Amino acid sequence: MQLSQRKALIEKSFIEHYGAPPTLFVQAPGRVDLMGSHTDYNLGYVLTQAIDRNTLIAARPRADGVARLASLNVAGISEFDLANIERDTIHPWSNYIRGVADVLQKEGYPLAGFDGLIHSTIPFGSGLSSSAALEVAAAVLFESLADWEIAPVRKAILCQRAENEFVGMNCGILDQYSSAMGVSGSVILLDCKAITHEIRPIAPGVQVMICDTKAKRALTGSEYPERRAQCEEGARILHRFYPEIHSLRDASLDQLAAHQADLPSVVYKRCQFIIEENQRVLDMADALAAGRHEDAGRLALESFAGARDLYEIVCIEMIAMKEAIITAPGALGTRGAGAGFGGCLVAFIEEGAQEAFAHHVFDSYVEQTHIEPEIYPAHAAAGAGVIQF
C-alpha cells in the first residue's frame, strides 16, 4: 500500500472514530538484524537495519490531558489520563504507548493529550520489532505534540526503559535504537556497550529477504529471560577469574574454554554462542561491505547452527524455513531474525533472484509445514520522524 493510500485510509477511519481529521502523522520503522542474535543485552555488537515496514500514528491534540488510542490492526479503544498512567490488561498493545508516556513524564518532559489512530505494516510477533516501532513512534508523537525535542539516541534509551520497566520485557537496546536511528540505503553496526554506531554499506549484488514462518512468538515470560539470566551467570563466573569481564562482550573463547569446568554445561553453551556470534557480527559487516557475498552466506548459516545447537532458540518451523531457503535459486545463506522461537528468517540472496527465490521458498515451506509463509525483500529505511505530506 502506497503512503498516500495509507493516509487516505487512516484519515477516513480517524474521522469515523473521533469526528475530525488528524493534524499530525508520525512513523517509526521495524528492523531486521542481519547478524547478532541476543548480543545486544550482552553489550556486544549487532548489524541491523531499519526496514521499509513501519508503524504510523495519526493524532489530533486534546486539551484535557487524556490520550485515546485506536488501531486499524487490532480491535478496541484504550483511553488513559496522562496524570494517572496504569497498565491496560484489556488492550495490552496500548501499554507500549502508556509505558513511553510514563517514562517521559518521570524524566520531566511535559506531555499533551491526544486522540490517536495506529496503523502498522510490520507483522506482529514476527521478530521485526513491531513493539519497539510503536514505542518510538509514540515518543516522536509526544515530543511533537508538546513542542520539545530529544536526541534520537536518548529517545531509544527511554523507549527501551519503557519496555523494560512498564511492559515488563527485559530487552536490550537493539530494537529501539534501530527504529530511532535507521539510515536509508545503509546498515548500522551497533555497539551496545557504548550505545554508538557506524554506518556500513552493502556492496551491490546481494538482496536481503524476509522469510516469515508465521510461527508466532510470545517472549514475555518465555525462555528469553532465561537465556539472558544464563548469560549473566556465565559473565559473573568468568569475572571471578578475569576482573575485566563484566559482560560476555568482554570475554574471549580462550577464556571461556579455560574455565569450562567452572560453568554449568548449559551456561557454557549459551556463552559460547554469544562470544562466537559477537565476532560474526564484525565479520559480516566486513563481508557485506566488501562484496564477499559467499562469506556472508556462510556466516549466516553458522549463526543459524549456533542458535539451534548452542542457544536453542530455533523451532521446527524455523528449521523447515531454513531448508526451503538453502535449496532456493540464488540463496547464499540464512539465519533467524530477532529473538528466535519462531518469527522470521533473514536470507541473503543474489540480486535479481527475488521472484524465483520467493516462489521456491513458499512452495517448499508449505509442503513441509502446511503453513503459508510471507516472503518479501527488505530495504534499509530511515529512522522515526514526523511525516510531512
C-alpha positions in Angstrom: 0.0 0.0 0.0 1.4 3.4 -1.0 1.8 6.1 1.7 -0.9 8.2 0.1 -3.3 5.3 0.2 -2.5 4.7 3.9 -3.0 8.4 4.6 -6.5 8.3 3.0 -7.4 5.1 4.8 -6.3 6.4 8.2 -7.9 9.8 7.7 -11.3 8.2 6.9 -11.1 5.9 9.9 -9.9 8.7 12.2 -12.9 10.8 11.3 -15.2 7.9 12.0 -13.6 7.4 15.4 -13.1 11.0 16.5 -15.3 13.2 14.4 -12.5 15.3 12.9 -9.4 14.7 10.8 -5.9 14.2 12.3 -3.4 17.1 12.3 -0.2 15.1 12.8 1.3 11.9 11.4 4.4 10.2 12.8 6.1 6.9 11.9 8.8 4.5 13.2 10.2 1.6 11.2 10.6 -2.0 12.2 14.1 -3.6 11.9 15.9 -6.7 10.9 19.1 -7.9 12.4 21.5 -9.1 9.7 23.7 -10.6 12.4 23.7 -10.6 16.2 21.2 -12.8 17.9 20.9 -11.9 21.7 24.2 -10.0 21.6 22.5 -6.7 22.5 21.8 -7.4 26.2 25.3 -8.9 26.4 26.6 -5.5 25.4 28.0 -6.8 22.2 27.6 -5.8 18.5 24.7 -6.1 16.2 24.5 -5.5 12.4 21.0 -4.1 11.9 18.9 -2.1 9.5 15.6 -0.3 9.8 13.2 -1.7 7.2 10.6 -0.3 4.9 7.7 -1.5 7.0 6.6 0.8 9.8 4.1 1.9 12.4 2.3 5.1 11.7 0.3 7.1 14.3 -2.1 9.8 13.2 -3.1 12.2 16.0 -5.1 15.2 17.0 -4.3 17.1 20.2 -6.7 17.3 23.2 -6.7 19.9 25.9 -7.8 17.7 28.8 -4.6 15.6 29.3 -6.3 12.4 28.1 -4.9 10.0 25.5 -7.3 7.9 23.4 -6.0 5.2 21.2 -7.4 3.1 18.5 -5.8 0.8 15.9 -6.6 -0.4 12.4 -4.7 -3.6 13.2 -6.5 -4.7 16.4 -9.9 -4.0 17.9 -10.8 -1.7 20.8 -10.2 1.8 22.1 -7.8 2.4 25.0 -8.1 5.6 27.0 -5.9 6.9 29.8 -5.3 10.0 31.8 -1.7 11.3 31.5 -1.8 12.3 35.2 -2.6 8.7 36.2 -1.0 6.1 33.9 -1.7 2.5 34.6 -1.4 -0.8 32.7 -4.3 -1.8 30.5 -4.9 -5.6 30.7 -7.8 -5.4 28.2 -5.8 -3.7 25.4 -2.2 -4.8 26.2 -0.9 -3.2 22.9 -1.6 0.2 24.4 0.9 -0.5 27.2 3.8 0.3 24.8 2.5 3.8 24.5 1.5 4.1 28.1 5.0 3.0 29.1 6.6 5.6 26.9 4.4 8.3 28.4 5.2 7.1 31.9 9.0 7.2 31.4 8.9 10.6 29.7 7.0 12.1 32.5 9.3 10.7 35.1 12.1 12.3 33.2 10.4 15.6 33.4 9.1 16.0 29.9 5.6 17.7 29.7 3.0 15.7 27.7 -0.2 16.7 25.9 -3.3 14.6 25.4 -4.4 13.4 22.0 -6.8 11.3 20.0 -4.7 8.7 18.1 -5.1 6.1 15.4 -2.4 3.5 14.8 -1.7 1.6 11.5 1.3 -0.8 11.2 2.7 -2.7 8.2 5.1 -4.7 10.5 3.8 -8.2 11.1 3.1 -8.8 14.8 5.1 -11.5 16.5 7.5 -11.8 13.6 10.7 -10.7 15.2 10.8 -7.4 13.2 10.2 -5.3 16.3 6.6 -4.1 15.9 6.6 -3.2 19.6 9.7 -1.1 19.5 8.4 0.7 16.4 5.2 1.6 18.4 7.2 2.8 21.3 9.5 5.0 19.2 6.6 6.4 17.2 4.9 7.2 20.5 8.0 9.1 21.6 8.0 11.1 18.4 4.3 11.9 18.8 4.7 13.1 22.4 7.6 15.4 21.6 5.8 16.8 18.5 2.5 17.4 20.4 4.3 19.2 23.3 6.8 21.0 21.1 10.1 19.7 22.6 12.8 17.5 21.2 15.2 14.9 22.4 18.1 13.3 20.6 17.3 10.0 18.8 19.7 8.0 20.9 18.1 9.2 24.1 14.7 8.5 22.6 15.8 4.9 22.0 17.1 4.6 25.6 13.9 5.9 27.1 11.8 3.7 24.9 13.9 0.7 26.0 13.2 1.7 29.6 9.5 1.8 28.9 9.6 -1.8 27.6 11.8 -3.0 30.5 10.0 -1.2 33.3 6.4 -0.7 32.3 5.7 -3.5 29.8 7.9 -6.0 31.6 10.1 -7.2 28.7 13.8 -7.1 29.7 15.0 -6.4 26.2 18.3 -4.9 25.1 18.7 -1.6 23.2 18.7 -3.1 19.6 15.1 -2.7 18.6 14.5 0.8 19.8 17.9 2.0 18.6 17.4 0.6 15.1 13.9 2.2 14.8 15.2 5.6 16.0 18.5 5.7 14.2 17.8 3.9 10.9 19.6 5.2 7.7 18.0 4.8 4.3 20.1 2.6 2.0 22.7 1.6 4.7 23.1 -0.7 7.6 24.1 0.1 11.2 26.9 -1.6 13.1 25.6 -1.0 16.6 27.9 -1.1 19.7 25.5 -2.0 22.5 28.1 -1.2 25.2 29.0 2.3 24.0 25.5 2.8 22.6 27.0 4.2 19.4 27.1 3.0 15.8 28.9 3.1 12.5 27.1 3.4 9.1 28.2 0.5 6.9 27.4 -0.1 3.2 26.3 -3.2 1.5 28.1 -3.8 -1.8 25.9 -4.4 -4.8 25.0 -7.9 -5.8 23.1 -9.1 -2.7 19.5 -8.8 -1.7 18.1 -9.2 1.9 14.9 -11.2 2.0 12.5 -11.6 4.9 11.0 -15.1 5.3 8.2 -15.1 7.8 7.5 -18.6 9.2 4.1 -17.4 10.6 5.1 -19.2 13.8 4.2 -16.6 16.3 6.3 -15.8 19.4 5.3 -14.6 22.9 8.5 -13.6 24.6 7.4 -12.1 27.9 7.6 -14.8 30.5 9.2 -17.2 27.9 12.7 -18.6 27.5 14.0 -15.2 26.5 14.6 -14.0 30.1 16.0 -17.4 30.9 18.7 -17.0 28.2 19.6 -13.6 29.5 20.0 -14.9 33.0 22.2 -17.8 31.8 24.5 -15.3 30.0 24.7 -13.1 33.1 25.5 -16.1 35.2 28.4 -17.0 32.8 29.7 -13.5 32.9 29.6 -13.4 36.7 31.6 -16.7 36.9 34.2 -15.5 34.4 34.5 -12.3 36.3 35.9 -14.2 39.3 38.9 -15.2 37.2 39.1 -12.2 34.9 38.1 -9.0 36.7 38.0 -7.1 33.4 35.0 -9.2 32.3 31.7 -7.5 33.1 29.6 -8.9 30.3 30.2 -11.6 27.6 31.2 -8.7 25.3 34.5 -8.6 27.3 35.2 -12.4 27.1 37.1 -14.4 24.6 36.6 -18.0 23.6 40.0 -18.9 25.1 39.0 -17.5 28.5 35.7 -19.4 28.3 37.3 -22.7 27.3 39.9 -22.3 30.2 37.0 -22.4 32.7 34.6 -24.8 31.1 34.6 -27.0 34.2 33.6 -24.0 36.3 30.4 -23.3 34.4 27.2 -25.4 34.2 27.1 -27.1 30.8 24.1 -25.2 29.6 25.6 -21.9 30.6 28.8 -22.8 28.8 26.8 -23.4 25.6 25.0 -20.1 25.9 28.2 -18.2 26.4 30.0 -19.9 23.5 27.2 -18.9 21.2 27.2 -15.2 22.3 31.0 -14.9 22.0 31.1 -16.5 18.6 28.1 -14.5 17.4 29.6 -11.3 18.5 32.6 -11.9 16.3 30.3 -13.0 13.4 28.7 -9.5 13.5 32.1 -7.8 12.8 32.9 -10.4 10.1 29.5 -10.0 8.5 29.8 -6.2 8.4 33.2 -6.5 6.6 31.9 -9.2 4.2 28.8 -7.3 3.1 30.8 -4.1 2.6 33.5 -5.8 0.6 31.1 -7.8 -1.6 32.2 -11.1 -0.2 28.7 -12.5 -0.5 29.5 -16.1 -0.2 31.3 -15.4 3.1 28.2 -13.5 4.3 26.0 -16.5 3.4 28.4 -18.9 5.3 28.4 -16.6 8.4 24.6 -16.6 8.3 24.4 -20.4 8.3 26.9 -20.6 11.1 24.7 -18.2 13.1 21.7 -20.4 12.5 23.6 -23.5 13.5 24.7 -21.9 16.8 21.2 -20.6 17.5 19.9 -24.1 17.0 22.6 -26.2 18.8 24.1 -23.8 21.5 21.4 -21.2 22.2 18.5 -23.5 21.4 16.1 -20.8 20.2 15.2 -22.5 16.9 11.8 -24.1 16.5 10.7 -26.7 13.9 9.1 -24.1 11.6 12.4 -22.2 11.5 14.2 -25.4 10.6 11.7 -26.0 7.8 12.1 -22.5 6.5 15.9 -22.8 6.6 15.7 -26.0 4.5 13.4 -24.2 2.0 15.8 -21.3 1.7 19.0 -23.1 1.2 17.6 -25.1 -1.7 16.2 -22.0 -3.4 17.6 -20.3 -6.6 20.1 -17.6 -5.7 20.3 -18.4 -2.0 23.6 -17.6 -0.2 22.6 -18.2 3.4 20.1 -17.6 6.1 19.7 -17.1 9.9 17.0 -16.3 12.4 15.9 -12.7 12.9 15.0 -11.3 16.3 14.9 -13.4 19.4 14.1 -16.7 17.8 11.4 -19.2 18.9 9.6 -18.6 15.6 9.1 -15.4 13.6 11.2 -14.6 10.6 14.4 -15.7 9.0 16.6 -13.3 7.1 18.0 -14.6 3.9 20.9 -13.3 1.8 20.4 -14.0 -2.0 21.9 -13.0 -5.3 20.4 -9.8 -6.6 17.8 -10.5 -9.3 16.8 -13.8 -7.9 14.0 -12.4 -5.7 11.0 -13.8 -7.7 12.3 -17.3 -8.3 13.6 -17.4 -4.7 10.3 -16.4 -3.2 8.3 -18.9 -5.3 10.5 -21.8 -4.3 10.6 -21.0 -0.6 6.9 -20.5 -0.4 6.1 -23.8 -2.1 8.8 -25.8 -0.2 7.7 -24.4 3.2 4.0 -25.1 2.6 4.8 -28.6 1.5 6.8 -29.2 4.8 4.5 -27.4 7.2 1.1 -26.7 5.6 1.6 -23.1 6.7 1.6 -20.3 4.2 4.6 -18.0 4.8 5.2 -14.5 3.7 8.4 -13.8 1.6 9.4 -10.3 0.7 12.6 -8.1 0.1 13.8 -5.8 2.8 15.2 -2.4 2.1 17.1 -0.2 4.6 14.8 2.7 5.6 15.2 6.0 7.5 14.5 6.2 11.2 11.5 7.6 13.0 10.1 11.0 12.5 7.2 13.2 11.6 5.6 12.6 8.2 5.2 15.6 6.0 2.5 15.2 3.3 
